[in-house]
Amino acid sequence: MCDAAYRGGLLLETAGPHDEVAKVLPPLTVADEQLELGLGILDESVASTVGRRTLAA
């Protein structure tokens, strides 16, 4: 997911013992338009990643 976000222009940081947590750290002064753009990139990244994987039950 982080690779897909990076290709879209969004930097994410991972955390957790298996990098299972994605951290989004926007600046406190982010404009609404920039926040919407970033969240759109994040949404597309998650959707493209989940679409390629088989989730365990």
Rosetta blueprint (number, residue, H / E / L):
1 M L
2 C H
3 D H
4 A H
5 A H
6 Y H
7 R H
8 G L
9 G L
10 L L
11 L L
12 L L
13 E E
14 T E
15 A E
16 G L
17 P L
18 H L
19 D L
20 E L
21 V E
22 A E
23 K E
24 V L
25 L L
26 P L
27 P L
28 L L
29 T L
30 V L
31 A L
32 D H
33 E H
34 Q H
35 L H
36 E H
37 L H
38 G H
39 L H
40 G H
41 I H
42 L H
43 D H
44 E H
45 S H
46 V H
47 A H
48 S H
49 T H
50 V H
51 G H
52 R H
53 R L
54 T L
55 L L
56 A L
57 A L
